[in-house]
Each structure stands twice: as structure tokens, then as C-alpha cells.
């Protein structure tokens, strides 16, 4: 899914930054980078054509497009309030907050063809408002704060020739009207909206959007701070519909309570890269519960003293363990009650919440292991969970420390074994006859 982006301008303390890397914008005049940004800490404050931005190249749009920006202003209306213009004498291309008659409606000039809508009234209340003009086929749509206000018809190109301007019309124009503050100015060669939409809660082209899918491919996300279902089936959506769902959500993670309501889920995230400008979807797999295919034979065990696990876990990764005596039912250990409890291994969420933490399993005492019925054997199931693609969650090794059944005969040195010290702190034992051996050794004293 690729969206050909013509420009995407936002601001910081050093100036205007375009996510399209081959666009460079120069401050012409006394443009101020005010500390009142809509999403970041800066925005552009434009002043009647004496402060504007000039691009290093022309920008031409044919066919479908989206033009979107945030504006905040107060005062009075004035004609030729130019958001986008071109560096030519007698300019015929522009995007305006008011049309020439100052009726207050959004207006766009496409190679001399004027299209406006008086119902798309812009605001002068000193608050941030979102404005958008899109074209799909020959129909032009005008939006104010996500609400479709009207349409027009036109097929001419938007040709910001020679050098594109933000905040000025043509190079001979001395005024561009009462523009005020601008932020997140975007032009796409794609019609994102043809009907009313929820206005973005972050930069339009953000890198931090998240969606959540359950096992039925129903899509959930956080919209305006609320966790809700956005679609019944992700697989039936077009690329554009998927993109629109992403940009209707914000970057906040859903709460644990919200995710529990979905049962099994996976995360989709949208990141943006340029050259060429594309949106890239990355998915984190569902939580995986790995069940044992068989049981460890415990017939020769007198008892289990300790179970320890070597693992690699980083980030928000999570590993949990549950235990089975028969491959049918499973148990977890509750350290508060110091007792085993049955757990539904078919409920991955329950295992993630109540399973045995890998760092704690070594603290289960011998007396607890003795309570298990190990007539058939013992098995271990592993839950592996990721929150982000960078998380690591890996089980490397499980070790049982056990006492073995049976009686022991003392081995005879020279007949059954030999030993030596290749280094002062290393004991090497060579076994000379077949059989099971038990070696007891402590530093400074040998007992063989």
C-alpha cells in the first residue's frame, strides 16, 4: 500500500520540516515558529504575505489528491487568504481559506479554474481547526473538522509551478490575508476522504498508529481516547480503508482490560517511510502456548528438588510456564497460597495472567513438587508473548534437579573410576565401567 506524498510539512524550533526528503523550505521574510503547535511544540505563524515559505521546486498534482492542514486564527476575514501558492506572476493555482469574495468558504484554484464552497466556512475563533480538500475522479470534496460541507466538479491540475509557496500566492503578491497559525500541511496524490471522517489525533502521517485484531479478524483501536471495534473483518477492507482506519486512531496503547475483552489478539502498527513515501504494516503474532508432545519419564525419580529455566526475555516480552501430569489437565503454582491450582490451558489470556513466571519457577519447593501425581510423568507448557516486534521471548533450556530411586554401591577407585585435577579448582572424573553414578563433591573435601 503506497501513498505518493507531495509534501508533509511540520515545524520545530529550527524551521519547517518536510517528510518528503527532497523538498526544502526557505523562510522568506519574518516567519515565526510559534510555540503553539497542534501536535508538536512548534507551528508556523504567517503574517499577510510578508512571512511565507518557499519550496526549492514546483509541485504538480494531477488526478486524485488530498490537501489537508490545521489552522488557528482570529480577527477578520480578508480576500486571498492563501495557504498554498506558486512563484509566478499572475498565479492561477492556490488553496485558500476564503474565496475572492471573502464569503468564508474553502477555495482551490486549479490552473485558473476556481472551485469553492461557501458552506465550508472557516473559523476565526482562535482555536485549531482541520481543513481538507480532496478529489476523487472529477468530484472535489470540501471538509471542515472532518465534516463534508459540499462538493464541486473539476479536472484541471494543481500546478504550484516554479516554486511552491506556503502562505503566499504569486511572487508579485504583497499580501496573503489573515492566515494565522498553520501546522501539519499535507498533499497526497490520493483521495483519503470522500465522506465525513474523524479528524486525526496525531500528525496525519504518523509513525505510531496501532490497531488490534482478534482471532476473528475484527479490528479494534483507540479513537478519541475510547477503545472500540472499527471493522468486522480486516481481510475484506481495501488498502485505502485500512489506511483510513489507522489514521482515525491515535498512538496510545489499549489498556490491559480492553485487550482482555478481545481474548486472543495481535497488534498491527503503521510506520511511514519516505523515498518513495510508503506506509508499512508490521504485525506482532498472537501469544503462543507451546504444549508438550509427551511427558518426561519420572519412574526413576525419588522426587524433584528444583526446576530451573534458562531464557532470553527483553522489552515487553513475556514467558509463563504451566505444568501437566497427564497431557490433559494443567496446573499453575500460587505462591501466596503455596498450592497448585488448575488452569485452563485453552485460555491463553488466563495462562498469561496466572501462569508461573520463568524467574519464579526455581522457587517452587520440593514439598510442592511432591504433591503432584507423577505416576505417568511430568510435562511443561510454555507461553511466549510479544507486545512489540523488538521484544525477545525465548526458552533456551529447562533443567530438573532430582533425587533418583534405588540403592547405591560405593564405586572403587581405579576399578570403576579415576579422578584428577587439571587445575586447582577443577575436578575431572573418568568413569571406567557402565552404570549410573552419583558424585558428591565440595570444595576442599572429596567424597567419592
Number of C-alpha atoms within 10 A of each C-alpha: 11 14 18 17 21 20 22 24 22 24 23 16 12 8 18 20 17 19 20 18 13 13 18 16 21 14 15 13 13 13 19 18 21 17 15 17 22 22 14 15 13 23 27 28 24 27 21 20 26 16 20 26 25 20 21 15 18 16 19 14 18 13 15 19 24 23 24 20 21 21 26 22 19 14 11 10 18 19 18 25 29 27 25 25 29 28 22 18 11 13 20 21 25 28 27 27 30 29 24 16 10 16 19 24 22 27 24 27 23 21 16 16 14 18 19 26 21 17 17 26 18 23 21 19 11 13 13 19 20 20 23 25 26 24 26 18 13 13 14 23 26 32 27 22 19 18 17 19 19 16 19 14 13 15 17 16 17 23 23 27 19 15 20 28 29 26 32 34 32 26 16 12 17 12 19 27 23 24 27 19 25 29 27 26 23 22 22 19 20 20 21 23 22 18 13 15 15 15 20 20 17 19 22 17 19 18 16 18 24 25 23 24 24 19 12 12 16 17 24 26 29 24 22 14 14 12 16 14 15 19 18 14 13 17 12 11 13 11 12 16 14 16 18 16 21 25 23 20 26 22 21 13 18 18 10 8 8 16 19 12 11 17 13 18 23 21 22 19 19 20 15 17 14 14 11 12 16 15 19 13 14 14 16 18 15 18 19 14 21 12 16 15 9 12 16 13 13 17 13 11 14 13 18 18 17 16 19 17 17 13 15 13 18 12 13 14 18 21 26 22 24 26 25 23 19 16 18 7 12 20 23 22 24 14 13 6 8 11 13 17 12 13 18 14 21 10 12 20 20 14 23 19 10 18 25 23 18 21 13 15 20 15 12 19 14 14 11 14 17 13 10 15 12 20 11 14 18 19 20 20 20 21 25 22 24 23 17 18 15 12 16 19 19 18 15 9 9 11 11 12 11 16 12 15 12 8 5 9 7 9 15 10 12 11 10 15 15 13 13 11 10 9 8 7 8 10 13 11 12 11 16 12 11 7 7 7 14 11 9 9 11 7 8 6 8 10 7 13
